[in-house]
C-alpha cells in the first residue's frame, strides 16, 4: 500500500514540476539549461552554415558566428538542431528548438506564423549567367528563360510575380550554379551572399545587372516569445553598433552599402501579414493542376519505358542462354538493390562528369522507367512461370519454333495474368514520381511543397493535393479490380 502511495506522490510531484517547468519562458529555459538550441540546415550551405571540410563536426558560416556572438552575450552555450530548410518554421512552431536562423527572409507569410527579431542582414537578389551570355542584362530579361532558384525563397516569389519565367526550383545552393555552367539553365536568381560565395569564384559565370528585390534576414521565434525577442533584439542592436556584425560580414565578404539600412529603426515599409492572407486558396488551384499534369505525363512515359524494358529483360533472362541472361539478372538485382534517389542523382548529376547532360524531365523518365523495369520484369517472369509447360512442349512438337511459341502462345497469356499487378505498379509510380523533385523537377508534390511553405496553408493546399492524387489513382484502381474480375472468370 505504501508503495502505491509513494508512486502517486512521485507522479503528482512530477506533474507539478512539469507544469511549473512548462510555465517557464523559452528565455528562462535557455538560461536554466545552459545552452541555446537553434535550428538550421547544414545542407543549406555556405556562407550561412556548413560543416568545416577539415573537421565535419565543426560548423562554419556567418550565421554560426552571429549565434556564437548572441550566446556569448546571453552567457550560455549553443547547439545546432539539424532540420530540412523547408521544415524549419514548422519544426520551430512544434518546439523542436528555441529559435532559427538560416537565411530566413522576413516575409508577410512567415510573419503570420512566427515572431521575427529585428533584421540582422539586408539581402538583395542577384542574376548570374554564363560568361558568354549577352541577352540577359536585367531582371525583366528573365521572361521566357530557364531560371534556377531555391524553393520557397523570396527570389522564387519574385520570379513568379514577374510571370513567363520557366522556374527551376532547387533545394541546394550548389546545384543551380552547376546546372547553369552545364547549360541546363539560362540564369540563376538568388540572394547576393549565395551568389558571391558560389558563383563569384567560377570563371564560367558572371553577374549581370544591379541587385534587385531588397529584403531582410531575421531570427525566427515562436509566437508569444516577446521576452526572448526583446533580448535578441537588444543583443543584435549592440552587435550592430559596436561593429561586431560588420566584422563578421566583412570576413565573409558580404558587407555592402545596403547594410546601412540596418541602422534605421522603422522597418514598417514591408507588406503586412494581413495583406498576404487575403490571397484565396482557390488562386493556387491552376498551379496545382499544372503540377498534376506534369505528374501524369511523367508517370505515363516512365511506365511505358518500364513495361517495354521490363518485357525485354524477362525474355532475355528466361529464353536467351549464357552471359546475356546473367546480365539481365544482374541489372534486375542492382536496380532492386539500390535506392531510386541514388539512381536519379547518378543520372542527373553524375553523367555530366563523363560529358552526358540530361534535362530534368528526361533524367526523371529514365530514372523512374529503368527502376520500375526491374520490378516489371519479375512480374512478367512470374506470369510466364504460371503457363503450363505442356503448352510449349505441345507447340514445339507441332514444329513451331520457340520464338513463335513465345510470341503467340506464352506472352499473350502471361501478360493477361500480370495485368492487375502491372496496374498496381502504375498506381505506385504515380506516388513515387514525387521523388524526382530532388533533381529540379516540379511536379504535383513539389508544387504543393513550394506553395505551402510560402503561404503556410498546409492544410487547405494539402487537401486539394491529396484529392488530385486520388483523382489520378482511383480510376486505375477501378481498372485493376475490373481486370481481376475478368481474369477470375477467364480462369474458371
C-alpha positions as CSV (number, residue, x, y, z in Angstrom):
1,X,0.0,0.0,0.0
2,X,2.8,2.3,1.0
3,X,4.4,1.7,-2.4
4,X,1.2,2.8,-4.2
5,X,1.0,6.0,-2.1
6,X,4.7,6.6,-2.9
7,X,4.0,6.1,-6.6
8,X,1.1,8.6,-6.5
9,X,3.2,11.1,-4.7
10,X,6.1,10.8,-7.3
11,X,3.6,11.1,-10.2
12,X,2.0,14.1,-8.5
13,X,5.3,15.8,-7.9
14,X,6.4,15.1,-11.5
15,X,3.2,16.6,-12.8
16,X,3.5,19.7,-10.7
17,X,7.2,20.0,-11.7
18,X,6.3,19.6,-15.3
19,X,3.6,22.2,-15.0
20,X,5.9,24.6,-13.3
21,X,8.6,23.9,-15.9
22,X,6.2,24.4,-18.8
23,X,5.4,27.8,-17.4
24,X,9.0,28.9,-18.0
25,X,9.5,31.1,-20.9
26,X,12.0,30.0,-23.6
27,X,14.5,32.6,-22.4
28,X,14.3,31.1,-18.9
29,X,14.7,27.6,-20.2
30,X,17.8,28.6,-22.3
31,X,19.4,30.1,-19.2
32,X,18.4,27.2,-16.9
33,X,19.7,24.5,-19.2
34,X,22.8,26.5,-20.1
35,X,22.7,26.4,-23.9
36,X,20.6,27.8,-26.8
37,X,19.2,25.3,-29.2
38,X,18.9,26.8,-32.7
39,X,17.5,25.2,-35.9
40,X,19.3,25.4,-39.2
41,X,20.0,23.2,-42.3
42,X,23.7,22.4,-42.6
43,X,22.9,21.2,-46.2
44,X,21.8,24.7,-46.9
45,X,25.4,25.6,-47.4
46,X,27.8,28.5,-47.3
47,X,28.1,31.2,-46.4
48,X,25.2,30.7,-43.9
49,X,26.1,27.4,-42.2
50,X,28.1,24.5,-43.4
51,X,30.5,21.8,-41.9
52,X,34.2,22.6,-41.8
53,X,35.7,20.3,-44.6
54,X,38.7,19.7,-42.3
55,X,36.6,18.9,-39.3
56,X,33.0,18.0,-40.2
57,X,31.8,18.2,-36.6
58,X,32.7,21.9,-36.6
59,X,30.3,24.4,-38.2
60,X,31.3,27.4,-40.2
61,X,29.3,30.4,-41.6
62,X,28.4,33.9,-40.8
63,X,25.2,32.9,-39.1
64,X,27.1,30.5,-36.9
65,X,29.3,33.4,-35.8
66,X,26.2,35.5,-35.1
67,X,24.8,32.7,-32.9
68,X,28.1,32.5,-31.1
69,X,28.1,36.3,-30.5
70,X,24.5,36.1,-29.2
71,X,25.1,33.2,-26.9
72,X,28.2,34.9,-25.6
73,X,26.1,37.9,-24.6
74,X,23.5,35.6,-23.0
75,X,26.2,33.8,-21.1
76,X,25.2,30.3,-22.4
77,X,26.5,27.8,-24.9
78,X,24.9,26.8,-28.2
79,X,23.8,23.7,-30.0
80,X,22.6,23.4,-33.5
81,X,19.5,21.3,-34.4
82,X,19.6,19.8,-37.9
83,X,16.4,20.0,-40.0
84,X,15.5,20.5,-43.6
85,X,15.3,24.2,-44.6
86,X,11.7,23.9,-45.7
87,X,10.8,22.4,-42.3
88,X,12.5,25.0,-40.1
89,X,9.4,27.1,-39.4
90,X,7.0,24.1,-38.7
91,X,9.7,22.5,-36.5
92,X,10.1,25.8,-34.6
93,X,6.4,26.0,-34.0
94,X,6.4,22.4,-32.8
95,X,9.0,23.3,-30.2
96,X,12.0,21.3,-31.6
97,X,14.3,24.2,-30.9
98,X,14.4,27.7,-29.4
99,X,14.9,29.8,-32.5
100,X,16.0,29.5,-36.1
101,X,18.2,31.5,-38.4
102,X,19.4,30.1,-41.8
103,X,18.9,32.8,-44.4
104,X,15.2,33.1,-43.4
105,X,13.8,36.0,-45.2
106,X,11.2,38.1,-43.3
107,X,8.1,37.8,-45.5
108,X,4.5,38.7,-44.7
109,X,3.6,35.0,-44.9
110,X,6.2,34.0,-42.3
111,X,5.4,36.9,-40.1
112,X,1.9,35.4,-39.8
113,X,3.4,32.2,-38.4
114,X,6.3,33.2,-36.2
115,X,7.9,36.1,-34.4
116,X,10.9,37.8,-36.1
117,X,13.8,39.6,-34.5
118,X,14.9,43.0,-35.8
119,X,16.6,42.4,-39.2
120,X,20.3,41.5,-39.0
121,X,21.1,41.5,-42.7
122,X,19.8,43.3,-45.8
123,X,19.8,40.9,-48.7
124,X,19.3,41.6,-52.4
125,X,18.8,39.2,-55.3
126,X,21.5,38.8,-58.0
127,X,21.2,37.5,-61.5
128,X,24.0,35.2,-62.6
129,X,24.5,33.9,-66.2
130,X,27.2,32.1,-68.2
131,X,30.2,34.2,-69.2
132,X,29.2,34.2,-73.0
133,X,25.5,35.2,-72.3
134,X,24.7,38.7,-73.7
135,X,20.9,38.7,-74.0
136,X,20.1,38.8,-70.2
137,X,21.1,42.2,-68.8
138,X,18.3,43.0,-66.3
139,X,15.5,41.3,-64.2
140,X,12.8,41.8,-66.9
141,X,15.0,39.9,-69.4
142,X,14.4,36.7,-67.4
143,X,11.0,36.3,-69.0
144,X,10.9,33.2,-71.2
145,X,14.2,31.9,-69.8
146,X,15.0,28.9,-67.7
147,X,15.9,30.3,-64.3
148,X,17.1,28.4,-61.3
149,X,16.3,29.4,-57.7
150,X,15.7,28.0,-54.3
151,X,12.4,26.5,-53.1
152,X,10.2,28.8,-51.0
153,X,12.6,31.7,-51.3
154,X,11.9,35.4,-51.9
155,X,13.7,35.1,-55.2
156,X,11.3,32.4,-56.3
157,X,8.3,34.6,-55.4
158,X,9.7,37.5,-57.4
159,X,10.2,35.3,-60.5
160,X,6.6,34.1,-60.0
161,X,5.3,37.7,-59.9
162,X,7.3,38.6,-63.0
163,X,5.5,35.9,-64.9
164,X,6.5,34.0,-68.0
165,X,9.6,32.6,-66.4
166,X,10.4,28.9,-66.7
167,X,11.3,28.5,-63.0
168,X,13.5,25.5,-62.0
169,X,13.4,25.0,-58.2
170,X,16.3,23.5,-56.2
171,X,16.8,22.5,-52.6
172,X,20.5,23.1,-52.5
173,X,22.6,26.2,-53.4
174,X,25.3,24.4,-55.4
175,X,23.1,22.6,-57.9
176,X,21.6,25.7,-59.7
177,X,25.1,27.1,-60.5
178,X,26.3,23.6,-61.6
179,X,23.3,23.4,-64.0
180,X,23.9,26.9,-65.2
181,X,27.5,26.1,-66.1
182,X,26.4,22.9,-67.9
183,X,23.9,24.9,-70.0
184,X,20.8,23.4,-68.4
185,X,19.7,26.9,-67.2
186,X,19.8,30.3,-68.8
187,X,20.3,32.1,-65.4
188,X,20.3,31.7,-61.7
189,X,18.4,34.2,-59.5
190,X,19.4,34.0,-55.8
191,X,20.4,36.0,-52.7
192,X,23.6,38.0,-53.2
193,X,25.5,36.3,-50.4
194,X,24.9,32.9,-52.0
195,X,25.9,34.3,-55.5
196,X,29.0,35.8,-54.1
197,X,30.1,32.6,-52.5
198,X,29.2,30.1,-55.2
199,X,29.2,32.0,-58.5
200,X,31.8,34.7,-57.8
201,X,34.9,32.4,-58.0
202,X,33.6,30.5,-61.0
203,X,35.3,31.8,-64.2
204,X,32.4,30.3,-66.4
205,X,29.8,32.6,-64.7
206,X,29.3,36.3,-64.3
207,X,26.9,38.7,-62.5
208,X,24.6,40.9,-64.7
209,X,22.5,43.9,-63.7
210,X,22.2,45.6,-60.4
211,X,21.0,43.6,-57.4
212,X,17.2,43.8,-57.0
213,X,14.5,42.8,-54.5
214,X,15.9,44.2,-51.3
215,X,14.7,42.4,-48.1
216,X,15.8,41.4,-44.6
217,X,17.0,38.3,-42.8
218,X,15.7,37.8,-39.3
219,X,15.8,35.3,-36.5
220,X,12.6,33.4,-36.2
221,X,11.0,32.6,-32.8
222,X,7.7,31.2,-31.7
223,X,4.6,33.5,-31.3
224,X,4.3,34.7,-27.8
225,X,8.0,34.7,-27.1
226,X,8.2,38.5,-26.7
227,X,10.6,38.3,-23.9
228,X,13.1,36.3,-26.0
229,X,12.6,38.6,-28.9
230,X,13.3,41.7,-26.8
231,X,16.5,40.1,-25.5
232,X,17.6,39.0,-29.0
233,X,16.8,42.5,-30.4
234,X,18.9,44.1,-27.7
235,X,21.9,41.9,-28.4
236,X,21.6,42.5,-32.2
237,X,21.4,46.2,-31.6
238,X,24.6,46.0,-29.5
239,X,26.4,43.8,-32.1
240,X,25.4,46.3,-34.9
241,X,26.5,49.4,-33.1
242,X,29.8,48.0,-31.7
243,X,30.8,46.9,-35.2
244,X,30.8,43.1,-34.4
245,X,28.2,42.4,-37.1
246,X,30.2,44.4,-39.7
247,X,33.4,42.4,-38.9
248,X,31.5,39.2,-39.4
249,X,30.1,40.3,-42.7
250,X,33.4,41.7,-43.9
251,X,35.1,38.4,-43.0
252,X,32.6,36.5,-45.3
253,X,32.7,39.3,-48.0
254,X,29.0,40.1,-47.7
255,X,29.2,43.6,-46.3
256,X,27.9,46.3,-48.7
257,X,26.2,49.7,-48.7
258,X,22.8,48.1,-48.3
259,X,23.6,47.2,-44.7
260,X,23.4,50.9,-43.8
261,X,19.6,50.3,-43.6
262,X,20.1,48.1,-40.6
263,X,20.7,51.3,-38.6
264,X,17.2,52.5,-39.2
265,X,14.6,51.9,-36.6
266,X,11.5,51.7,-38.7
267,X,11.0,48.6,-40.8
268,X,7.3,49.2,-41.3
269,X,7.6,49.6,-45.1
270,X,7.2,45.9,-45.7
271,X,4.0,44.3,-46.8
272,X,1.8,43.2,-43.8
273,X,0.7,39.6,-43.0
274,X,-2.9,40.6,-43.2
275,X,-2.4,41.7,-46.8
276,X,-0.9,38.4,-47.7
277,X,-3.6,36.4,-46.0
278,X,-6.2,38.0,-48.3
279,X,-5.0,35.8,-51.1
280,X,-7.5,33.0,-51.6
281,X,-6.5,29.3,-51.6
282,X,-8.5,28.9,-54.9
283,X,-6.0,31.0,-56.6
284,X,-3.4,28.3,-56.3
285,X,-5.6,25.5,-57.9
286,X,-4.4,26.2,-61.5
287,X,-0.8,25.9,-60.3
288,X,-1.6,22.6,-58.6
289,X,-3.4,21.4,-61.7
290,X,-0.3,22.2,-63.8
291,X,1.8,20.2,-61.4
292,X,-0.7,17.3,-61.7
293,X,-0.4,17.4,-65.5
294,X,3.4,17.1,-65.2
295,X,2.9,14.2,-62.8
296,X,0.6,12.4,-65.2
297,X,2.9,12.9,-68.2
298,X,6.0,11.8,-66.2
299,X,4.2,8.7,-64.9
300,X,2.8,7.6,-68.2
301,X,6.1,8.0,-70.1
302,X,8.0,6.3,-67.3
303,X,5.6,3.4,-67.2
304,X,5.8,2.9,-71.0
305,X,9.6,2.7,-70.7
306,X,9.3,0.3,-67.7
307,X,6.9,-2.1,-69.5
308,X,9.0,-2.3,-72.7
309,X,12.3,-2.6,-70.9
310,X,10.9,-5.0,-68.3
311,X,9.5,-7.3,-71.0
312,X,12.8,-7.3,-72.9
313,X,14.7,-8.1,-69.7
314,X,12.3,-11.0,-69.0
315,X,12.7,-12.5,-72.4
316,X,16.4,-12.3,-72.3
317,X,16.6,-13.7,-68.8
318,X,14.2,-16.6,-69.5
319,X,14.9,-17.6,-73.1
320,X,18.4,-16.3,-74.0
321,X,21.1,-18.5,-72.6
322,X,24.6,-17.6,-71.5
323,X,26.0,-14.2,-70.4
324,X,23.0,-12.2,-71.7
325,X,20.7,-13.9,-69.2
326,X,23.2,-13.3,-66.4
327,X,23.5,-9.6,-67.5
328,X,19.7,-9.3,-67.3
329,X,19.6,-10.8,-63.9
330,X,22.4,-8.5,-62.7
331,X,20.5,-5.5,-64.0
332,X,17.4,-6.5,-62.1
333,X,19.2,-7.2,-58.8
334,X,21.3,-4.0,-59.0
335,X,18.2,-1.8,-59.7
336,X,16.2,-3.5,-57.0
337,X,19.0,-3.3,-54.5
338,X,19.9,0.4,-54.7
339,X,17.8,3.4,-53.8
340,X,15.9,5.2,-56.6
341,X,17.2,8.5,-55.3
342,X,20.8,7.4,-55.8
343,X,20.0,6.2,-59.3
344,X,18.4,9.6,-60.1
345,X,21.4,11.5,-58.7
346,X,23.8,9.4,-60.8
347,X,21.7,10.1,-64.0
348,X,21.3,13.8,-63.4
349,X,24.4,14.9,-61.5
350,X,26.8,12.1,-62.2
351,X,26.6,11.7,-66.0
352,X,27.7,15.3,-66.8
353,X,31.2,14.2,-65.4
354,X,31.6,12.0,-68.5
355,X,30.0,14.5,-70.9
356,X,26.4,13.4,-70.9
357,X,24.0,16.1,-69.7
358,X,20.3,15.2,-69.4
359,X,17.4,17.6,-68.8
360,X,15.5,17.1,-65.5
361,X,12.4,15.7,-67.4
362,X,14.5,13.2,-69.4
363,X,16.5,12.1,-66.3
364,X,13.3,11.7,-64.3
365,X,11.7,9.5,-67.0
366,X,14.8,7.4,-67.4
367,X,15.3,7.1,-63.7
368,X,11.8,6.0,-62.9
369,X,11.4,3.8,-66.0
370,X,14.7,1.9,-65.6
371,X,14.0,1.4,-61.9
372,X,10.4,0.1,-62.4
373,X,11.6,-2.1,-65.3
374,X,13.4,-4.3,-62.8
375,X,10.2,-4.9,-60.9
376,X,8.1,-5.3,-64.0
377,X,10.5,-7.9,-65.3
378,X,9.9,-10.0,-62.2
379,X,6.2,-9.7,-62.6
380,X,6.3,-10.9,-66.2
381,X,8.6,-13.8,-65.2
382,X,6.1,-14.9,-62.7
383,X,3.4,-14.7,-65.4
384,X,5.4,-16.9,-67.7
385,X,6.0,-19.4,-65.0
386,X,2.3,-19.7,-64.5
387,X,1.7,-21.0,-68.0
388,X,1.7,-24.8,-68.0
389,X,4.9,-26.2,-69.5
390,X,2.9,-28.7,-71.6
391,X,1.6,-25.9,-73.9
392,X,5.2,-25.0,-75.0
393,X,6.1,-28.6,-75.5
394,X,2.9,-29.3,-77.5
395,X,3.5,-26.3,-79.8
396,X,7.1,-27.3,-80.4
397,X,6.0,-30.9,-81.1
398,X,3.9,-29.5,-83.9
399,X,7.0,-27.9,-85.4
400,X,6.6,-24.3,-84.1
401,X,10.0,-22.5,-83.4
402,X,10.5,-21.2,-79.9
403,X,10.2,-17.6,-80.9
404,X,6.8,-18.2,-82.4
405,X,5.7,-20.2,-79.3
406,X,6.8,-17.3,-77.0
407,X,5.1,-14.6,-79.2
408,X,1.8,-16.3,-80.0
409,X,1.2,-18.7,-77.0
410,X,3.2,-17.8,-73.9
411,X,3.3,-14.0,-73.8
412,X,-0.4,-13.3,-74.6
413,X,-1.4,-15.5,-71.7
414,X,1.3,-14.2,-69.3
415,X,0.6,-10.6,-70.0
416,X,-3.1,-11.2,-69.3
417,X,-2.3,-12.8,-66.0
418,X,0.0,-9.9,-64.9
419,X,-2.2,-7.0,-65.9
420,X,-3.6,-6.4,-62.4
421,X,-0.1,-6.4,-60.9
422,X,1.1,-4.0,-63.6
423,X,-1.8,-1.7,-62.9
424,X,-0.9,-1.7,-59.2
425,X,2.7,-0.8,-60.1
426,X,1.4,2.1,-62.2
427,X,-0.6,3.4,-59.2
428,X,2.6,3.2,-57.1
429,X,4.6,5.0,-59.8
430,X,2.2,8.0,-59.6
431,X,3.1,8.5,-55.9
432,X,6.8,7.6,-56.3
433,X,7.1,10.2,-59.0
434,X,7.3,12.9,-56.3
435,X,10.9,11.8,-55.6
436,X,12.1,13.4,-58.9
437,X,11.6,16.8,-57.3
438,X,15.2,16.2,-55.9
439,X,16.5,16.8,-59.4
440,X,14.7,20.1,-60.1
441,X,11.5,18.6,-61.4
442,X,8.5,20.5,-60.2
443,X,5.6,18.0,-60.2
444,X,2.5,17.9,-58.0
445,X,4.1,17.2,-54.7
446,X,6.8,19.7,-55.2
447,X,4.3,22.3,-56.3
448,X,2.3,21.7,-53.1
449,X,5.5,21.9,-51.0
450,X,6.5,25.2,-52.6
451,X,3.1,26.8,-52.2
452,X,2.6,25.5,-48.6
453,X,6.0,26.6,-47.4
454,X,5.5,30.1,-48.8
455,X,1.8,30.6,-47.7
456,X,1.7,28.2,-44.7
457,X,-1.6,26.9,-46.0
458,X,-0.5,23.3,-45.4
459,X,-4.0,22.0,-44.5
460,X,-6.0,23.6,-47.4
461,X,-3.5,23.0,-50.1
462,X,-2.7,19.5,-48.7
463,X,-6.4,18.5,-49.0
464,X,-6.5,19.8,-52.6
465,X,-3.3,17.9,-53.5
466,X,-4.5,14.7,-51.9
467,X,-7.7,15.0,-53.8
468,X,-5.8,15.4,-57.1
469,X,-3.7,12.3,-56.4
470,X,-6.8,10.4,-55.5
471,X,-8.4,11.6,-58.7
472,X,-5.5,10.3,-60.7
473,X,-5.0,6.9,-59.0
474,X,-8.7,5.9,-58.3
475,X,-9.6,5.2,-61.9
476,X,-6.6,3.0,-62.1
477,X,-7.8,1.1,-59.0
478,X,-11.1,0.6,-60.6
479,X,-9.4,-0.7,-63.8
480,X,-7.3,-3.1,-61.7
481,X,-10.4,-4.5,-60.0
482,X,-12.2,-4.9,-63.3
483,X,-9.2,-6.8,-64.7
484,X,-9.0,-9.0,-61.7
485,X,-12.7,-9.9,-62.1
486,X,-12.3,-10.6,-65.8
487,X,-9.2,-12.7,-65.1
488,X,-11.1,-14.7,-62.5
489,X,-13.9,-15.5,-64.9
490,X,-11.4,-16.4,-67.6
491,X,-9.5,-18.9,-65.4
492,X,-12.6,-20.7,-64.2
